[in-house]
Amino acid sequence: MKQPNDKVGLIILVTLVTLVLIGGVVFMVRVILSGSNKKPSSQLKQTAVVDLLENPTDTTRVEVKVRGSVVARENHYDIDISLSSSSRQVKVYQGYGRNNVAKEINLGNDNNSFNAYLKALKNRGFSRETTNKVATKNDGICPGGQLIEYIVRDDSTVGSDLWTTSCNNIQGSFGGNSQGVIDLTLAQIPGAKDAIDEVQRQLGGNN
């Protein structure tokens, strides 16, 4: 009389073991697939940059920031250039702290002009991050030259914040065409180069 019960128990045991095995296989497959879909952080950063250059939002803006050589406060300058779909701005500061504006230009902009600029930036390697060993960025790096930052962002995220210097022996994170980006950016703001050159002459240097 106990034989049927034994068979039923065996069937139940086999069913439970099978379900556990199936559950384990499904779990492992999900783990493998989710792992294969993850990108290295550098790839994610690169994708974010490309998205903002190719598909800008209403709040996307590009910034090029220059810290001049580390000299006496009377001779030091900083430069901030910012472009968006509605504005173009350059500010040249005398001294440290970006408090004393020596020259400033403010102009309007439109979507067609800004989108063309973004596409040209991509071709200049604005989104390219170097794979070489990078120095540690700090305010005093390359004291005899310039520290230059290349930033693209919108109100929700920073797509890229790369940098380089004018010192040949100091490698920053920016891997694109530095002079090409600067020339392209200055060309978007009539009078920007002349304003910067004038302040540099007044402060007694070109670094």
FINU-166063 format. One record per atom (N, C-alpha, C): atom name; residue in one letter; y negated, z negated, x negated. Coordinates in steps of 0.1 Angstrom, whole numbers. Atoms other than C-alpha are relative to their C-alpha. Layout:
+------+-----+-------+-------+-------+
! atom ! res !    yy !    zz !    xx !
+------+-----+-------+-------+-------+
!   CA !   a !     Y !     Z !     X !
...
+------+-----+-------+-------+-------+
This chain:
+------+-----+-------+-------+-------+
! atom ! res !    yy !    zz !    xx !
+------+-----+-------+-------+-------+
!    N !   m !    12 !     0 !    -8 !
!   CA !   m !     0 !     0 !     0 !
!    C !   m !   -13 !     0 !    -9 !
!    N !   k !    12 !     1 !     8 !
!   CA !   k !   -24 !    -5 !   -30 !
!    C !   k !    -3 !    14 !    -7 !
!    N !   q !     2 !   -13 !     7 !
!   CA !   q !   -20 !    31 !   -43 !
!    C !   q !   -12 !     8 !     5 !
!    N !   p !    12 !    -8 !    -5 !
!   CA !   p !   -46 !    48 !   -20 !
!    C !   p !   -13 !    -6 !    -5 !
!    N !   n !    13 !     7 !     4 !
!   CA !   n !   -72 !    21 !   -29 !
!    C !   n !    -2 !     3 !   -15 !
!    N !   d !     1 !    -3 !    14 !
!   CA !   d !   -65 !    27 !   -66 !
!    C !   d !    -6 !    14 !    -2 !
!    N !   k !     5 !   -14 !     1 !
!   CA !   k !   -71 !    65 !   -61 !
!    C !   k !   -15 !     0 !     4 !
!    N !   v !    14 !    -1 !    -4 !
!   CA !   v !  -103 !    59 !   -42 !
!    C !   v !    -9 !    -6 !   -11 !
!    N !   g !     8 !     6 !    10 !
!   CA !   g !  -116 !    35 !   -69 !
!    C !   g !    -1 !     9 !   -12 !
!    N !   l !     0 !   -10 !    11 !
!   CA !   l !  -107 !    61 !   -96 !
!    C !   l !   -10 !    11 !     3 !
!    N !   i !     9 !   -11 !    -4 !
!   CA !   i !  -126 !    88 !   -77 !
!    C !   i !   -15 !    -5 !    -1 !
!    N !   i !    14 !     5 !     0 !
!   CA !   i !  -157 !    66 !   -73 !
!    C !   i !    -4 !    -2 !   -15 !
!    N !   l !     4 !     2 !    14 !
!   CA !   l !  -156 !    57 !  -110 !
!    C !   l !    -3 !    13 !    -7 !
!    N !   v !     3 !   -13 !     6 !
!   CA !   v !  -153 !    93 !  -121 !
!    C !   v !   -13 !     6 !     5 !
!    N !   t !    13 !    -6 !    -6 !
!   CA !   t !  -182 !   103 !   -97 !
!    C !   t !   -12 !    -7 !    -7 !
!    N !   l !    11 !     7 !     6 !
!   CA !   l !  -204 !    76 !  -112 !
!    C !   l !    -2 !     4 !   -14 !
!    N !   v !     1 !    -5 !    14 !
!   CA !   v !  -196 !    86 !  -148 !
!    C !   v !    -6 !    14 !     0 !
!    N !   t !     5 !   -14 !     0 !
!   CA !   t !  -203 !   122 !  -139 !
!    C !   t !   -15 !     0 !     3 !
!    N !   l !    14 !     1 !    -4 !
!   CA !   l !  -237 !   113 !  -123 !
!    C !   l !    -8 !    -5 !   -12 !
!    N !   v !     7 !     5 !    12 !
!   CA !   v !  -247 !    93 !  -154 !
!    C !   v !    -1 !    10 !   -11 !
!    N !   l !     1 !   -10 !    10 !
!   CA !   l !  -238 !   121 !  -177 !
!    C !   l !    -9 !    11 !     3 !
!    N !   i !     9 !   -11 !    -5 !
!   CA !   i !  -257 !   147 !  -156 !
!    C !   i !   -14 !    -5 !    -2 !
!    N !   g !    13 !     5 !     2 !
!   CA !   g !  -287 !   124 !  -156 !
!    C !   g !    -5 !    -1 !   -14 !
!    N !   g !     4 !     0 !    14 !
!   CA !   g !  -286 !   120 !  -193 !
!    C !   g !    -3 !    14 !    -6 !
!    N !   v !     3 !   -13 !     5 !
!   CA !   v !  -284 !   157 !  -199 !
!    C !   v !   -14 !     5 !     5 !
!    N !   v !    13 !    -5 !    -5 !
!   CA !   v !  -314 !   164 !  -176 !
!    C !   v !   -11 !    -7 !    -7 !
!    N !   f !    11 !     7 !     8 !
!   CA !   f !  -334 !   137 !  -194 !
!    C !   f !    -2 !     6 !   -14 !
!    N !   m !     1 !    -6 !    13 !
!   CA !   m !  -326 !   152 !  -228 !
!    C !   m !    -7 !    13 !     0 !
!    N !   v !     6 !   -14 !    -1 !
!   CA !   v !  -336 !   187 !  -216 !
!    C !   v !   -15 !    -2 !     2 !
!    N !   r !    14 !     2 !    -3 !
!   CA !   r !  -369 !   174 !  -203 !
!    C !   r !    -8 !    -4 !   -13 !
!    N !   v !     6 !     5 !    13 !
!   CA !   v !  -376 !   156 !  -236 !
!    C !   v !    -2 !    11 !   -10 !
!    N !   i !     1 !   -11 !     9 !
!   CA !   i !  -369 !   187 !  -256 !
!    C !   i !   -10 !    10 !     4 !
!    N !   l !    10 !   -10 !    -5 !
!   CA !   l !  -390 !   210 !  -234 !
!    C !   l !   -14 !    -5 !    -2 !
!    N !   s !    13 !     6 !     2 !
!   CA !   s !  -419 !   186 !  -234 !
!    C !   s !    -5 !     0 !   -14 !
!    N !   g !     4 !     0 !    14 !
!   CA !   g !  -418 !   183 !  -271 !
!    C !   g !    -3 !    14 !    -6 !
!    N !   s !     3 !   -13 !     5 !
!   CA !   s !  -417 !   220 !  -277 !
!    C !   s !   -13 !     6 !     5 !
!    N !   n !    13 !    -5 !    -6 !
!   CA !   n !  -448 !   225 !  -255 !
!    C !   n !   -12 !    -7 !    -6 !
!    N !   k !    11 !     6 !     7 !
!   CA !   k !  -469 !   201 !  -276 !
!    C !   k !    -5 !     7 !   -12 !
!    N !   k !     6 !    -7 !    12 !
!   CA !   k !  -493 !   216 !  -301 !
!    C !   k !    -5 !   -10 !   -10 !
!    N !   p !     7 !     8 !     9 !
!   CA !   p !  -505 !   201 !  -333 !
!    C !   p !   -14 !    -2 !     3 !
!    N !   s !    14 !     3 !    -4 !
!   CA !   s !  -539 !   185 !  -330 !
!    C !   s !    -9 !    11 !    -5 !
!    N !   s !     8 !   -10 !     5 !
!   CA !   s !  -554 !   212 !  -352 !
!    C !   s !     0 !    12 !     9 !
!    N !   q !    -1 !   -11 !    -9 !
!   CA !   q !  -541 !   239 !  -328 !
!    C !   q !    -8 !    -3 !    13 !
!    N !   l !     7 !     4 !   -12 !
!   CA !   l !  -555 !   220 !  -298 !
!    C !   l !   -16 !     1 !    -2 !
!    N !   k !    14 !     0 !     3 !
!   CA !   k !  -589 !   217 !  -315 !
!    C !   k !    -5 !    15 !    -1 !
!    N !   q !     3 !   -14 !     1 !
!   CA !   q !  -589 !   254 !  -323 !
!    C !   q !    -1 !     7 !    13 !
!    N !   t !     0 !    -5 !   -14 !
!   CA !   t !  -580 !   263 !  -287 !
!    C !   t !   -13 !    -4 !     7 !
!    N !   a !    12 !     5 !    -7 !
!   CA !   a !  -609 !   242 !  -274 !
!    C !   a !   -12 !     8 !    -5 !
!    N !   v !    11 !    -8 !     5 !
!   CA !   v !  -633 !   260 !  -297 !
!    C !   v !    -1 !    14 !     6 !
!    N !   v !    -1 !   -14 !    -4 !
!   CA !   v !  -621 !   295 !  -288 !
!    C !   v !    -4 !     1 !    15 !
!    N !   d !     3 !     0 !   -14 !
!   CA !   d !  -623 !   286 !  -251 !
!    C !   d !   -15 !    -1 !     3 !
!    N !   l !    15 !     2 !    -3 !
!   CA !   l !  -660 !   275 !  -253 !
!    C !   l !    -7 !    13 !    -5 !
!    N !   l !     7 !   -12 !     5 !
!   CA !   l !  -669 !   306 !  -274 !
!    C !   l !     3 !    12 !     9 !
!    N !   e !    -3 !   -12 !    -9 !
!   CA !   e !  -651 !   331 !  -251 !
!    C !   e !    -3 !    -3 !    14 !
!    N !   n !     3 !     4 !   -14 !
!   CA !   n !  -655 !   312 !  -218 !
!    C !   n !    -9 !   -12 !     1 !
!    N !   p !    10 !    11 !     0 !
!   CA !   p !  -686 !   291 !  -220 !
!    C !   p !    -2 !    -5 !    14 !
!    N !   t !     3 !     6 !   -13 !
!   CA !   t !  -694 !   267 !  -192 !
!    C !   t !   -15 !     0 !     1 !
!    N !   d !    15 !     0 !    -3 !
!   CA !   d !  -729 !   262 !  -177 !
!    C !   d !    -7 !    -9 !   -10 !
!    N !   t !     6 !    10 !     9 !
!   CA !   t !  -735 !   233 !  -202 !
!    C !   t !     4 !     3 !   -15 !
!    N !   t !    -4 !    -2 !    14 !
!   CA !   t !  -721 !   249 !  -234 !
!    C !   t !   -13 !     2 !    -8 !
!    N !   r !    11 !    -3 !     9 !
!   CA !   r !  -745 !   248 !  -263 !
!    C !   r !     6 !    -1 !   -15 !
!    N !   v !    -3 !     0 !    14 !
!   CA !   v !  -743 !   255 !  -300 !
!    C !   v !   -11 !    -7 !    -8 !
!    N !   e !     9 !     7 !     8 !
!   CA !   e !  -759 !   234 !  -326 !
!    C !   e !     3 !     2 !   -15 !
!    N !   v !    -1 !    -1 !    14 !
!   CA !   v !  -765 !   240 !  -363 !
!    C !   v !   -10 !   -11 !    -6 !
!    N !   k !     8 !    11 !     6 !
!   CA !   k !  -778 !   209 !  -382 !
!    C !   k !     0 !     0 !   -15 !
!    N !   v !     2 !    -1 !    15 !
!   CA !   v !  -791 !   209 !  -418 !
!    C !   v !    -7 !   -13 !    -5 !
!    N !   r !     7 !    11 !     7 !
!   CA !   r !  -798 !   179 !  -439 !
!    C !   r !    -4 !     5 !   -14 !
!    N !   g !     4 !    -5 !    13 !
!   CA !   g !  -819 !   188 !  -469 !
!    C !   g !     4 !    -9 !   -11 !
!    N !   s !    -4 !     8 !    12 !
!   CA !   s !  -815 !   175 !  -504 !
!    C !   s !    -6 !   -14 !     1 !
!    N !   v !     4 !    14 !     0 !
!   CA !   v !  -818 !   138 !  -510 !
!    C !   v !   -10 !    -3 !   -10 !
!    N !   v !    11 !     2 !     9 !
!   CA !   v !  -852 !   134 !  -525 !
!    C !   v !   -10 !   -10 !     6 !
!    N !   a !    10 !     9 !    -6 !
!   CA !   a !  -884 !   114 !  -519 !
!    C !   a !    -3 !     3 !    14 !
!    N !   r !     2 !    -2 !   -14 !
!   CA !   r !  -892 !   109 !  -483 !
!    C !   r !   -11 !    10 !     3 !
!    N !   e !    11 !   -10 !    -2 !
!   CA !   e !  -924 !   130 !  -487 !
!    C !   e !     5 !    14 !    -1 !
!    N !   n !    -5 !   -14 !     3 !
!   CA !   n !  -903 !   160 !  -498 !
!    C !   n !    12 !     4 !     8 !
!    N !   h !   -13 !    -3 !    -7 !
!   CA !   h !  -872 !   157 !  -476 !
!    C !   h !    -3 !     6 !    14 !
!    N !   y !     1 !    -6 !   -13 !
!   CA !   y !  -866 !   178 !  -445 !
!    C !   y !    14 !     0 !     6 !
!    N !   d !   -12 !    -2 !    -8 !
!   CA !   d !  -839 !   181 !  -418 !
!    C !   d !    -3 !    11 !    10 !
!    N !   i !     2 !   -11 !   -10 !
!   CA !   i !  -834 !   210 !  -394 !
!    C !   i !    10 !    -1 !    11 !
!    N !   d !    -9 !    -1 !   -12 !
!   CA !   d !  -819 !   211 !  -359 !
!    C !   d !    -3 !    13 !     8 !
!    N !   i !     1 !   -12 !    -8 !
!   CA !   i !  -812 !   244 !  -342 !
!    C !   i !    10 !    -1 !    12 !
!    N !   s !    -8 !     1 !   -12 !
!   CA !   s !  -798 !   244 !  -306 !
!    C !   s !    -2 !    12 !     9 !
!    N !   l !     0 !   -11 !    -9 !
!   CA !   l !  -789 !   273 !  -283 !
!    C !   l !     9 !    -2 !    12 !
!    N !   s !    -9 !     1 !   -13 !
!   CA !   s !  -776 !   274 !  -247 !
!    C !   s !    -4 !    12 !     8 !
!    N !   s !     3 !   -12 !    -8 !
!   CA !   s !  -777 !   299 !  -219 !
!    C !   s !   -14 !     0 !     6 !
!    N !   s !    13 !     1 !    -6 !
!   CA !   s !  -811 !   286 !  -208 !
!    C !   s !   -11 !    -3 !   -11 !
!    N !   s !    11 !     4 !    10 !
!   CA !   s !  -829 !   276 !  -241 !
!    C !   s !     4 !     3 !   -14 !
!    N !   r !    -2 !    -1 !    15 !
!   CA !   r !  -833 !   282 !  -278 !
!    C !   r !   -11 !    -9 !    -6 !
!    N !   q !    10 !     9 !     6 !
!   CA !   q !  -849 !   256 !  -300 !
!    C !   q !     3 !    -2 !   -15 !
!    N !   v !    -1 !     3 !    14 !
!   CA !   v !  -855 !   249 !  -336 !
!    C !   v !   -11 !   -11 !    -3 !
!    N !   k !     9 !    10 !     4 !
!   CA !   k !  -870 !   217 !  -350 !
!    C !   k !     2 !    -3 !   -15 !
!    N !   v !     0 !     3 !    15 !
!   CA !   v !  -879 !   211 !  -387 !
!    C !   v !    -7 !   -14 !    -1 !
!    N !   y !     6 !    14 !     2 !
!   CA !   y !  -885 !   174 !  -396 !
!    C !   y !    -4 !    -2 !   -14 !
!    N !   q !     4 !     5 !    13 !
!   CA !   q !  -903 !   159 !  -425 !
!    C !   q !     4 !   -14 !    -2 !
!    N !   g !    -5 !    13 !     2 !
!   CA !   g !  -888 !   128 !  -440 !
!    C !   g !    13 !    -3 !     6 !
!    N !   y !   -13 !     4 !    -5 !
!   CA !   y !  -857 !   109 !  -430 !
!    C !   y !     0 !    -6 !    14 !
!    N !   g !     0 !     6 !   -13 !
!   CA !   g !  -846 !    98 !  -396 !
!    C !   g !    -2 !    10 !    12 !
!    N !   r !     3 !   -10 !   -10 !
!   CA !   r !  -856 !   130 !  -377 !
!    C !   r !   -10 !    -5 !    10 !
!    N !   n !    11 !     6 !    -9 !
!   CA !   n !  -887 !   113 !  -363 !
!    C !   n !   -13 !     8 !    -1 !
!    N !   n !    13 !    -7 !     2 !
!   CA !   n !  -916 !   133 !  -377 !
!    C !   n !     3 !    16 !     0 !
!    N !   v !    -2 !   -14 !    -1 !
!   CA !   v !  -915 !   169 !  -364 !
!    C !   v !   -11 !     8 !    -7 !
!    N !   a !    10 !    -8 !     7 !
!   CA !   a !  -932 !   193 !  -388 !
!    C !   a !    -3 !    13 !     7 !
!    N !   k !     1 !   -13 !    -7 !
!   CA !   k !  -925 !   225 !  -369 !
!    C !   k !    10 !     0 !    11 !
!    N !   e !    -9 !     0 !   -12 !
!   CA !   e !  -910 !   232 !  -335 !
!    C !   e !    -2 !    13 !     7 !
!    N !   i !     1 !   -12 !    -9 !
!   CA !   i !  -902 !   264 !  -315 !
!    C !   i !    10 !    -2 !    12 !
!    N !   n !    -8 !     1 !   -12 !
!   CA !   n !  -889 !   263 !  -279 !
!    C !   n !    -1 !    13 !     8 !
!    N !   l !     0 !   -13 !    -7 !
!   CA !   l !  -879 !   295 !  -261 !
!    C !   l !    11 !    -1 !    11 !
!    N !   g !   -11 !    -1 !   -10 !
!   CA !   g !  -859 !   304 !  -230 !
!    C !   g !    11 !     9 !    -4 !
!    N !   n !   -12 !    -8 !     3 !
!   CA !   n !  -826 !   322 !  -229 !
!    C !   n !     6 !     5 !    13 !
!    N !   d !    -8 !    -4 !   -12 !
!   CA !   d !  -802 !   340 !  -205 !
!    C !   d !    14 !     1 !    -4 !
!    N !   n !   -14 !     0 !     2 !
!   CA !   n !  -765 !   343 !  -200 !
!    C !   n !     5 !    12 !    -9 !
!    N !   n !    -4 !   -11 !     7 !
!   CA !   n !  -762 !   378 !  -214 !
!    C !   n !    -2 !    -1 !   -15 !
!    N !   s !     4 !     3 !    14 !
!   CA !   s !  -780 !   369 !  -247 !
!    C !   s !     9 !   -10 !    -6 !
!    N !   f !    -8 !    11 !     5 !
!   CA !   f !  -761 !   337 !  -251 !
!    C !   f !    15 !     4 !    -2 !
!    N !   n !   -13 !    -5 !     1 !
!   CA !   n !  -727 !   353 !  -244 !
!    C !   n !     2 !     9 !   -12 !
!    N !   a !    -1 !    -9 !    12 !
!   CA !   a !  -733 !   380 !  -270 !
!    C !   a !    -1 !    -8 !   -13 !
!    N !   y !     1 !     9 !    12 !
!   CA !   y !  -743 !   353 !  -295 !
!    C !   y !    13 !    -7 !    -3 !
!    N !   l !   -13 !     7 !     2 !
!   CA !   l !  -711 !   334 !  -289 !
!    C !   l !    11 !     9 !    -5 !
!    N !   k !   -10 !    -9 !     5 !
!   CA !   k !  -689 !   364 !  -294 !
!    C !   k !    -3 !     4 !   -15 !
!    N !   a !     4 !    -3 !    14 !
!   CA !   a !  -708 !   372 !  -326 !
!    C !   a !     4 !   -12 !    -9 !
!    N !   l !    -4 !    12 !     7 !
!   CA !   l !  -702 !   336 !  -337 !
!    C !   l !    14 !     0 !    -3 !
!    N !   k !   -15 !     0 !     2 !
!   CA !   k !  -665 !   339 !  -332 !
!    C !   k !     4 !    10 !   -11 !
!    N !   n !    -3 !    -9 !    10 !
!   CA !   n !  -665 !   370 !  -354 !
!    C !   n !    -5 !    -4 !   -14 !
!    N !   r !     4 !     5 !    13 !
!   CA !   r !  -683 !   351 !  -381 !
!    C !   r !     8 !   -12 !    -4 !
!    N !   g !   -10 !    11 !     4 !
!   CA !   g !  -655 !   325 !  -381 !
!    C !   g !    -6 !   -14 !     4 !
!    N !   f !     6 !    13 !    -4 !
!   CA !   f !  -675 !   297 !  -363 !
!    C !   f !    11 !   -10 !     4 !
!    N !   s !   -11 !     9 !    -5 !
!   CA !   s !  -642 !   283 !  -349 !
!    C !   s !    11 !    -2 !   -11 !
!    N !   r !   -10 !     0 !    10 !
!   CA !   r !  -623 !   286 !  -382 !
!    C !   r !    -1 !   -13 !    -8 !
!    N !   e !     0 !    12 !     7 !
!   CA !   e !  -613 !   253 !  -398 !
!    C !   e !     8 !     2 !   -13 !
!    N !   t !    -7 !    -2 !    13 !
!   CA !   t !  -603 !   253 !  -435 !
!    C !   t !    13 !    -8 !    -1 !
!    N !   t !   -13 !     7 !     2 !
!   CA !   t !  -568 !   244 !  -445 !
!    C !   t !     0 !    -6 !   -14 !
!    N !   n !     1 !     6 !    13 !
!   CA !   n !  -579 !   234 !  -480 !
!    C !   n !    -3 !   -15 !     1 !
!    N !   k !     3 !    14 !     0 !
!   CA !   k !  -584 !   198 !  -491 !
!    C !   k !   -15 !    -2 !     2 !
!    N !   v !    14 !     2 !    -4 !
!   CA !   v !  -616 !   186 !  -475 !
!    C !   v !    -6 !   -13 !    -5 !
!    N !   a !     7 !    12 !     4 !
!   CA !   a !  -641 !   161 !  -489 !
!    C !   a !    -3 !    -9 !    12 !
!    N !   t !     5 !     9 !   -11 !
!   CA !   t !  -652 !   131 !  -469 !
!    C !   t !   -14 !     1 !     2 !
!    N !   k !    14 !    -3 !    -3 !
!   CA !   k !  -684 !   138 !  -451 !
!    C !   k !    -8 !   -14 !     1 !
!    N !   n !     9 !    12 !    -1 !
!   CA !   n !  -712 !   112 !  -455 !
!    C !   n !   -15 !     5 !    -2 !
!    N !   d !    14 !    -4 !     0 !
!   CA !   d !  -750 !   113 !  -454 !
!    C !   d !    -5 !     3 !   -15 !
!    N !   g !     5 !    -2 !    13 !
!   CA !   g !  -753 !   113 !  -492 !
!    C !   g !     8 !    11 !    -8 !
!    N !   i !    -8 !   -10 !     7 !
!   CA !   i !  -728 !   141 !  -500 !
!    C !   i !    -9 !    12 !    -4 !
!    N !   c !     8 !   -11 !     5 !
!   CA !   c !  -742 !   170 !  -520 !
!    C !   c !   -15 !    -3 !     0 !
!    N !   p !    14 !     5 !    -1 !
!   CA !   p !  -775 !   152 !  -527 !
!    C !   p !   -10 !    10 !    -6 !
!    N !   g !     9 !   -10 !     5 !
!   CA !   g !  -789 !   181 !  -546 !
!    C !   g !    -1 !    13 !     8 !
!    N !   g !     0 !   -12 !    -8 !
!   CA !   g !  -783 !   206 !  -518 !
!    C !   g !     0 !    -4 !    15 !
!    N !   q !     0 !     2 !   -14 !
!   CA !   q !  -777 !   209 !  -481 !
!    C !   q !    13 !    -4 !     6 !
!    N !   l !   -12 !     3 !    -8 !
!   CA !   l !  -752 !   193 !  -457 !
!    C !   l !    -2 !     8 !    13 !
!    N !   i !     2 !    -9 !   -12 !
!   CA !   i !  -747 !   218 !  -428 !
!    C !   i !    11 !    -3 !    10 !
!    N !   e !    -9 !     3 !   -10 !
!   CA !   e !  -730 !   210 !  -395 !
!    C !   e !     0 !    11 !    10 !
!    N !   y !    -1 !   -11 !   -10 !
!   CA !   y !  -717 !   236 !  -370 !
!    C !   y !     7 !    -6 !    12 !
!    N !   i !    -6 !     7 !   -12 !
!   CA !   i !  -711 !   222 !  -335 !
!    C !   i !    -1 !     9 !    12 !
!    N !   v !     0 !    -6 !   -13 !
!   CA !   v !  -702 !   238 !  -302 !
!    C !   v !     6 !   -10 !    10 !
!    N !   r !    -4 !    10 !   -10 !
!   CA !   r !  -699 !   215 !  -271 !
!    C !   r !    -5 !     3 !    14 !
!    N !   d !     6 !     0 !   -14 !
!   CA !   d !  -705 !   211 !  -234 !
!    C !   d !    -1 !   -15 !     4 !
!    N !   d !     2 !    14 !    -4 !
!   CA !   d !  -712 !   180 !  -214 !
!    C !   d !    12 !    -9 !     1 !
!    N !   s !   -13 !     8 !    -2 !
!   CA !   s !  -675 !   170 !  -211 !
!    C !   s !     7 !    -2 !   -13 !
!    N !   t !    -8 !     1 !    12 !
!   CA !   t !  -662 !   176 !  -246 !
!    C !   t !    -7 !     6 !   -12 !
!    N !   v !     4 !    -7 !    12 !
!   CA !   v !  -669 !   186 !  -282 !
!    C !   v !    10 !    10 !    -4 !
!    N !   g !   -10 !   -10 !     4 !
!   CA !   g !  -652 !   218 !  -289 !
!    C !   g !     3 !     1 !   -14 !
!    N !   s !    -1 !    -1 !    15 !
!   CA !   s !  -659 !   218 !  -326 !
!    C !   s !   -11 !    -7 !    -6 !
!    N !   d !    10 !     7 !     9 !
!   CA !   d !  -677 !   197 !  -352 !
!    C !   d !     4 !     2 !   -14 !
!    N !   l !    -4 !    -4 !    14 !
!   CA !   l !  -672 !   214 !  -386 !
!    C !   l !   -12 !    -1 !    -9 !
!    N !   w !    11 !     1 !     9 !
!   CA !   w !  -693 !   211 !  -417 !
!    C !   w !     3 !     6 !   -14 !
!    N !   t !    -2 !    -5 !    14 !
!   CA !   t !  -699 !   225 !  -452 !
!    C !   t !   -13 !    -5 !    -7 !
!    N !   t !    12 !     4 !     8 !
!   CA !   t !  -724 !   220 !  -480 !
!    C !   t !    -4 !    13 !    -8 !
!    N !   s !     4 !   -11 !     9 !
!   CA !   s !  -744 !   243 !  -503 !
!    C !   s !     5 !    -3 !   -15 !
!    N !   c !    -5 !     3 !    13 !
!   CA !   c !  -727 !   226 !  -533 !
!    C !   c !    14 !     7 !    -2 !
!    N !   n !   -13 !    -8 !     2 !
!   CA !   n !  -699 !   249 !  -547 !
!    C !   n !    12 !    -9 !    -2 !
!    N !   n !   -12 !     8 !     4 !
!   CA !   n !  -677 !   220 !  -558 !
!    C !   n !     4 !   -10 !    12 !
!    N !   i !    -4 !     9 !   -11 !
!   CA !   i !  -676 !   202 !  -524 !
!    C !   i !     4 !     9 !    12 !
!    N !   q !    -6 !    -8 !   -11 !
!   CA !   q !  -653 !   217 !  -497 !
!    C !   q !    -1 !    -8 !    13 !
!    N !   g !     1 !     7 !   -13 !
!   CA !   g !  -661 !   208 !  -461 !
!    C !   g !    11 !     6 !     9 !
!    N !   s !   -11 !    -4 !   -10 !
!   CA !   s !  -640 !   215 !  -429 !
!    C !   s !    -3 !    14 !     5 !
!    N !   f !     3 !   -13 !    -5 !
!   CA !   f !  -658 !   247 !  -420 !
!    C !   f !     6 !    11 !    -9 !
!    N !   g !    -7 !   -11 !     8 !
!   CA !   g !  -638 !   278 !  -430 !
!    C !   g !    -5 !    14 !     3 !
!    N !   g !     6 !   -13 !    -4 !
!   CA !   g !  -660 !   306 !  -416 !
!    C !   g !   -10 !     5 !   -10 !
!    N !   n !    10 !    -6 !     9 !
!   CA !   n !  -688 !   327 !  -430 !
!    C !   n !   -13 !    -8 !     2 !
!    N !   s !    11 !     9 !    -1 !
!   CA !   s !  -715 !   300 !  -435 !
!    C !   s !   -14 !     7 !     1 !
!    N !   q !    13 !    -7 !     0 !
!   CA !   q !  -744 !   323 !  -444 !
!    C !   q !    -1 !    10 !    12 !
!    N !   g !     0 !    -9 !   -12 !
!   CA !   g !  -734 !   348 !  -417 !
!    C !   g !    -4 !    -8 !    13 !
!    N !   v !     4 !     8 !   -11 !
!   CA !   v !  -736 !   320 !  -391 !
!    C !   v !   -14 !    -4 !     1 !
!    N !   i !    14 !     4 !     1 !
!   CA !   i !  -769 !   308 !  -403 !
!    C !   i !   -10 !    12 !     3 !
!    N !   d !     9 !   -12 !    -2 !
!   CA !   d !  -785 !   343 !  -404 !
!    C !   d !     1 !     4 !    14 !
!    N !   l !    -1 !    -4 !   -14 !
!   CA !   l !  -771 !   351 !  -370 !
!    C !   l !    -7 !    -9 !     9 !
!    N !   t !     7 !    10 !    -8 !
!   CA !   t !  -784 !   319 !  -355 !
!    C !   t !   -15 !     0 !    -1 !
!    N !   l !    15 !    -1 !     2 !
!   CA !   l !  -819 !   322 !  -370 !
!    C !   l !    -5 !    13 !     7 !
!    N !   a !     4 !   -13 !    -6 !
!   CA !   a !  -820 !   358 !  -357 !
!    C !   a !    -2 !    -1 !    15 !
!    N !   q !     1 !     2 !   -15 !
!   CA !   q !  -818 !   344 !  -321 !
!    C !   q !   -14 !    -6 !     3 !
!    N !   i !    13 !     7 !    -3 !
!   CA !   i !  -852 !   326 !  -325 !
!    C !   i !   -11 !     6 !    -8 !
!    N !   p !    10 !    -7 !     7 !
!   CA !   p !  -881 !   348 !  -335 !
!    C !   p !   -10 !   -11 !    -6 !
!    N !   g !     9 !    10 !     7 !
!   CA !   g !  -902 !   329 !  -361 !
!    C !   g !     7 !   -12 !    -6 !
!    N !   a !    -7 !    12 !     5 !
!   CA !   a !  -875 !   304 !  -369 !
!    C !   a !     0 !    -1 !   -16 !
!    N !   k !    -1 !     0 !    14 !
!   CA !   k !  -870 !   314 !  -405 !
!    C !   k !   -14 !    -2 !    -7 !
!    N !   d !    13 !     2 !     5 !
!   CA !   d !  -907 !   316 !  -412 !
!    C !   d !    -5 !   -14 !     1 !
!    N !   a !     4 !    14 !    -2 !
!   CA !   a !  -913 !   281 !  -398 !
!    C !   a !     8 !    -9 !   -10 !
!    N !   i !    -7 !     8 !     9 !
!   CA !   i !  -885 !   267 !  -419 !
!    C !   i !    -5 !     2 !   -14 !
!    N !   d !     5 !    -3 !    14 !
!   CA !   d !  -897 !   284 !  -451 !
!    C !   d !   -14 !    -6 !    -2 !
!    N !   e !    14 !     6 !     1 !
!   CA !   e !  -933 !   272 !  -444 !
!    C !   e !     1 !   -15 !    -3 !
!    N !   v !    -1 !    14 !     3 !
!   CA !   v !  -922 !   236 !  -442 !
!    C !   v !     6 !    -3 !   -13 !
!    N !   q !    -6 !     2 !    13 !
!   CA !   q !  -900 !   239 !  -473 !
!    C !   q !   -11 !     2 !   -11 !
!    N !   r !    11 !    -2 !    10 !
!   CA !   r !  -930 !   253 !  -492 !
!    C !   r !   -10 !   -12 !     0 !
!    N !   q !    10 !    11 !     0 !
!   CA !   q !  -953 !   225 !  -480 !
!    C !   q !     6 !   -13 !    -6 !
!    N !   l !    -7 !    12 !     5 !
!   CA !   l !  -927 !   199 !  -490 !
!    C !   l !     3 !     1 !   -15 !
!    N !   g !    -2 !    -2 !    15 !
!   CA !   g !  -924 !   214 !  -525 !
!    C !   g !    14 !     3 !    -4 !
!    N !   g !   -14 !    -4 !     5 !
!   CA !   g !  -889 !   228 !  -526 !
!    C !   g !     7 !     9 !    10 !
!    N !   n !    -8 !    -9 !    -9 !
!   CA !   n !  -863 !   252 !  -511 !
!    C !   n !    14 !    -5 !     2 !
!    N !   n !   -14 !     5 !    -2 !
!   CA !   n !  -832 !   230 !  -512 !
!    C !   n !     1 !    -6 !    14 !
+------+-----+-------+-------+-------+
